[in-house]
Amino acid sequence: MSEERAADFARRFAEYWRAPTPDGLATVLADRVRLVAPMTPTTHTLAEGKRAFASLFELIAEMTAEVHRWSATEDGVLIDQIVLSPDTYLSTAPGTTKNDTTILPKTQ
């Protein structure tokens, strides 16, 4: 993939993650796409990706993400991002507490 096409994709991908929805995946992904992400099964089509992300968004409804860097590859783009869930985790510890009861205060 060219650097220019990869940059365009990374920009659209970052925009998508500001307010993601399963149906919104169609704005950045093709019908035949391989998605590899934590907490979801590897998918090979847009329809599979929508189903996987629908389950994830149901679990963490207010999830967003921030793209930190990206890199073009021969056949695609690698994206490094941090997934955020501010509404949930500002007031609730994520998962089972393991020797840490710290809950960070909301910042403006």
Secondary structure, DSSP 4 states (H G I P E B T S, - for coil): --HHHHHHHHHHHHHHTTS--TGGGGGT--SEEEE--TTS--EEEHHHHHHHHHHHHHHSTT-EEEEEEEEE-SSSEEEEEEEE-HHHHTTS-SSS-SS----PPP--
